[in-house]
């Protein structure tokens, strides 16, 4: 866990004390943080996730399995957005101009992809895995990229190997876009300096020199359009738009002044492997409740969490409210919504059913990524 002192102190006082390796970093530089994590890691495969994300219980097992194949150099999975159901990212490529392009991939099985010409298969930083030896051989992450395009830069460098990237749909992470010094919780930008700097550095690394200026111009136009959309919606005023436009131009200059990339030097040796936890089938627990019996059940749920169980709670009211899913601060998965409301946003707005059938449907929807054996639903009385 690479974090600042306050975060590490908070974790050390919680239930994971002694079960993770703390790595102190006060500087806001995600590439440096990842390099420090690689240095501290003792596994042969390193998987990355962000601090505003929650991984499904089966995430690591699904994500790392394809890297047993020596022809695979990277693996990535699907990312669900703020409502815990809709996908934020599935599969994309990244080109040498820093543009992302959606890919069509199977959604129920692993697929393997060679890098496209002048680009790579993109691995979003909150859901990606590599062999540690390949990361070290590549010099790690470019520490001039403090934020934005850091993983894409690595993807393009690794693509030179000609090896495949595995897209693993069932390796799923929920990503919520936490507020930071660069954006508000609703994704409204508060600073564009680092985005500008990273775009400039990325292009100097990979874009044909004769195309750099025109690409920066198109990128600036795209960012201005994005700012105007926020202006129209109301989160920012004209003075903020003007300030952020100036910051973006300043960021281009900052990137140019960071010099040439110096690959990270990784020290010899590493600390012993520290196992976080292991999952068994009898650790998987399901609870179904109505809003009116929540108070009665919350103590039972807390007891299961304290025992280390992986708990999924489905709470449904007799309404047509849309469903949402989150991993709660209390340590369990919670899905809330109406018995007649939709979960997948492609579902009908209203579908007549009963509580028991709807609970089974929703558990079957997440059973593979949550580690739930669907056969157990046939033996359970849902009430």
N, C-alpha and C positions, 0 to 999 in steps of 0.2 A: 504494500500500500504506500504509494508515493503521495505525500500530502504535506500541508503546512503543520506547524506545531500544534495549533489549536485543534485541528482535525484529528491528528494522531493522539492527542491527549483524550479527546472525546471517545475515540475507538478503544483506547487502552482501558477506559473505565467501563466498557460495555461487555457483552457476552463473548466477544471474540478476542478478548485479552489473551495474549500468549499464543494465539493461533494464526497470526499473520506477521510478516516481516515489515516493521515500520521503516520507511525511508524518508528522511526529512528534506523538504525542498520548499523554501519560501518564495522562490522566484516563479512568476507566472509564465512558464515556458513548457508547453506540453511535449515538445520533442525532447527536451532535456529530461523531463520527468519520465518519459518512456525509456530513454537510454539508461537512466538510473534504475528503473525497474528491471530491464534486461540484465543489468549487471548483478542485481540481487537475486534474480530468479535461478532456481536450481533444476527446473525441469528442462527436458529436451525441446519441449514446445512451449511457446509463450503466447497466451491469449490476452487480449486487451479489452477493457471496458471502461466507460467514463463514469464520473462521480454523479451524474444525473440520470443514471440508468439502473435497471434491475434485470438480472438475467433469469430466465426460466431455469428450473432445477436441472434440466437435462442439457443445458447450453454447452457446457465445457465438453461433455462426452460426445455430443454430436459434432461440435465444431472442430475438435482436434483429431477425430478419427481419420479423416482423409489424408492427414499429413504422414501417416504410416507408409503411404505410397511415395517413393522417391521422385516420381515425376510431377508431384504436386509441391509448389513452393509457398502457397498461401491458401487460407480458407476464410470464408466470410459467410454470414447468415443473414436472416431477415430481421428488420427492426420495426417494432410496433410503436405508434405514436402516443400522444397524450391520453387518448381515451382507452388505451390498452388493447384495442381490437383492430383498428385500421392500421395498415402497414404504412410506415413513414418511408422506408427504403426496402426494396427487394434486391434487385441486381442492376448494376450500372458499370459502364466503362468510363475511363477518364482519358482525354487526349492531351497532347503536348501543349495545347493552348489553355488547359485548365478547365475545359468544358466537360460536363458529365452527360452521358447518354444512356437512357434506359435499355436494359437487355431483356429479351424474352427467355425465360428459363422454366423448367418444370418446377411446380410448387409442392410436389409430394415426394421428391427424391433428389439425391445429390447429383449435380451435374459438374462437368469438368471443362474448363475453357482455356484455350491458348490465348496469349495476349494479341489484341488487334494491332494492325499496322499503326505506328505512330501513337501508341497509347498502351493502356493496361486495363485489366479487370480491377475495378475499384473496390477496396475494402474499407467501409466506414470505420472510423477509429473506435467506435463504441462496440464493435462486433467483428473482430478479426484475430487470426492466429497465424503464427509462422514458426518454423524451426529456429531455435535460438542460434544455432551455428550459422544459419543463413543471414540472420540479422547482424551478427557480429562481422561476418565476411563482407557485408555491404556497408559497414561503418555506422550502422544504426540509423537513427533519424537525423535529418539535417536540423541542427539546433538554431539555425537562423530563422527557421519557421516556427515562431513562438505559438502560433494558432492559425489554423486554416491551411489546407492543402498539404499538411505534414505527412499524412498517410498516403496521399496521392503521389507525392514526390517519391516516397519509398516504393510504391507500386510500380512506377515507371522504371525505376532503377532495377528492381527485381525482375521486371519483364524482359530485360536483356538476356536473362538466362534461357528464355524460350520455354520455360516450364509452365505447367498449368496452374490455374487457380480453381479451387473447389467452391461452388456456391451451395450452401447447405441450408435449405429452407427451414428445417426444424431446429436449427441453432438460433434461438430467438431471444432478443433483448427488447425491453421496454424502455423507451427514451423520452424524457419529459422536458428537455430544454430548460435547465435551471438558469436563473438569473445570474449574471456575472458582471464584470467591469466592462464587458463589450456588448451586452444585450440585456433587455428586461425579460421577465418571465414569459411575456407574450411574443418574444422574438424581435421586439422593436430594437434596432441597433442603438447603442449609446456611444460607440466609438468605432471608427473604420480604419484606424492607423495600422493595426496588426494585419487586418485583411489586405490592405493595400501593400504592406511590406511583403507579405507572403506571396501575393500574386506576382509582384515584381521579381522576387527571388525564384519562384517556380518557373517563370518564363525564361529567366536567364539560365536556368539549369537545363531546360528541355525544348523551348520554342526556337525555331530557326531565327537567327539574329535579325534578319530583314523583316520578320513579322512581329517583333516584340512591340514596337510603338503602336501599330494598328490594333493589336490585340489588347493592349492596355486601354486604348481609346474605347473599344467596344465594351470592355469590362466596366469602365467608368460610366458609360451610357446605361449599361444594365443596372448598376448600383443606383444611379440617379432615378431610374424608373421605379426601382424598389422603394426608394425613399419617398417618391411622390405617392405611391400607393399607401404608405403609412400616413402621409400627410392627409390624404383623402379620407382615410379611416378615422383619423383623429388622435392617434397616440403621440404625434409630434407636430410642432408648429413650424412655420417657415424659417425662423431663425435657427432651429435645430437642423433642418435640411441643409441650409447654407454652411453651417459649421461642419457637418459630416462630409459634405462635398470637399471642403478644404482639408479635412483630416485624411480623406482618401488620397488626395494628391500628395499630401505630406508623407503618407505611408509609402507611396511609390519611391519617394526620395530616401526614406529610412531604409527600405530594402536594398536600394542601390549602394548604400553606405556600409552595409554589413559585410562587405568583402566576399571572398571566396569561401566555399564550403570546406571545412576541415573535418574529415570523418572522426567520429568518436573513437577514442582509444579505450578498449575494454581491458580491465586488469585480469591477470592470470588467476585462475581458481574462482570458486564461488562457495557460498555458505551451503550448509546442509539443506536438503529438501524438507519443507515444513508442510505437512498435510493439513488442509483446512477442515475437511469433513468428508464423510462417506455417506452415500445414500443407499438405503435398503428399501425394498418394497413395503415392509411393514412400517416405514417412517411416513408413508403417504396417507394423509387423512382428509376426508371430505366431510363438510358440514353444510347443511341446508337450513335456511331459516327465513322466517317472515319478519318484517320490521317490528311487529308487536312482541316477538319473543327474543329480540336481540339482547336485552338486558339480562335475561335468564341464561343465555348461551355464552356471553362474552367471557365469563370466568372459565368455563370449560375450554374455550378456544385458547385462552391465555395459558392454561395449564399444559395443553398439547404443545404450544410453541416453546414453553420453558423446558419441555422434555426433548427438544430438538426435532420435533416432527415437522414435516412439510405440509402445511395446512392450506386447503382451498375452501373458502366459504362462499356459497352462492346465496345471496339475499334477494328475494323477489317479492314485490308487492303486486296486488291485483290491478295493475295499471298498464299503460302502453308506453311508459318511459323508456328511452333508449338505454342500452346497457353500457357500462364502462367497467374496466378492470384495472386494478392497481395492486402493487405490493405495499402493504401498509407499514407505517412506522412500528406497529405492534408485532410485525414479523410474520404475517400471513397474507396469502393471496385472497383478494376480495373482488367478487363480481356482483355488481348491483344493477338492478333495472326492473322493468315491469314484466310480468308473466306474458303479456301480449306484445311487448315492445321488441324492437329489433336489436340484435347484437351486431352481426355483419351489416355494414351500411348498405349493402346491396339487397338485403332482405326486405320483405314487405313492411310497411310502417306498422301495420296491425296484423297479427295472426292469432286466430282463436286456438287455444290449447289449454291444458291444465298444468298446475304447478309441477306435478311429478314428471310428466312428459317433457316439460320445458327444462327442468333441471338435468334430466338425462341428456337431452340434446346439447346443452351447453357444456357439460362435462366431456361428452364425446368430442366436442369441437376442440378442446384443449388437452385431451388425454395424452397425446403423444409427447408434447413438449413439457407437460407438467409431471410426467412419469406415472400417470394413473393407469392401472390395468382396467380396460373397459369391462372385462368379465365380472369385476366386483360389483358393477352397477346392477347386474341381474339378481344379486343376492341381497341388495340393500333396500330397505323400505325408506323411501324419501318422504319426509313429512316436515 
